[in-house]
Amino acid sequence: MRNNDKKAAVATYKERKVIGGVYVVHCTATGQMWVGQWPNLDTIQNRVWFTLRLGTNPNLELQTCWSRHGADHFQFEVLERLDQQESIYVRDALLRERGAHWRTSLQAKSM
């Protein structure tokens, strides 16, 4: 790759629009759901699945369920996409707020 091509590729990568949001991991075998929020929805499913396959996911309940039922019984779904924010502080606060909203909403539906 030529130097100009590398610079163009780096510039394109830096200019990409990163969309954060709220997601849910659902175990179809048990009906359990885990809600999370992340600043980059394009990367989070791969990250969660990778840690689950390695047995290193920080959510022990999710990891135990994955180990017991296997990858075939899990689904990933984006619940809400958030517009890109100018401020990281505003983005993080909005992600926490929307994540809490979805957790409460899904818990109420399951009761």
C-alpha positions, -999 to +999 in steps of 0.1 A: +000+000+000+014+034-010+019+061+016-009+082+001-033+053+002-025+047+038-031+083+047-064+082+029-075+050+047-065+065+081-084+097+073-115+077+062-114+056+094-111+087+116-141+104+098-164+075+101-196+080+121-197+060+153-231+052+165-236+042+202-267+027+217-284+001+238-285-036+230-298-068+245-284-103+246-312-128+248-310-165+258-338-183+239-334-214+261-343-196+294-358-163+282-332-143+302-321-110+289-291-088+295-292-051+285-261-031+279-250+001+263-219+009+243-205+039+225-199+019+193-226-006+183-206-019+153-181-035+177-200-046+208-215-079+196-181-092+185-167-082+219-194-098+239-193-131+219-155-132+220-155-129+259-182-155+262-164-180+240-133-175+260-152-178+293-141-144+304-172-123+302-174-100+333-212-108+337-210-141+356-248-148+352-245-143+314-213-164+312-229-192+332-260-193+310-238-192+278-217-221+291-247-241+300-268-236+268-242-227+241-240-201+214-269-214+194-293-203+221-282-166+221-294-137+201-281-101+199-304-072+192-299-035+190-327-018+210-319+018+203-293+038+183-282+072+196-270+101+174-233+109+176-227+134+204-201+162+203-192+156+240-181+122+253-196+132+287-230+139+271-228+106+252-219+085+282-246+101+303-272+095+276-261+059+272-264+053+309-299+069+310-312+049+280-297+017+293-314+021+326-347+029+308-345-003+287-335-025+317-366-012+336-388-016+306-378-051+298-380-062+334-416-049+336-426-068+305-412-101+318-432-099+351 
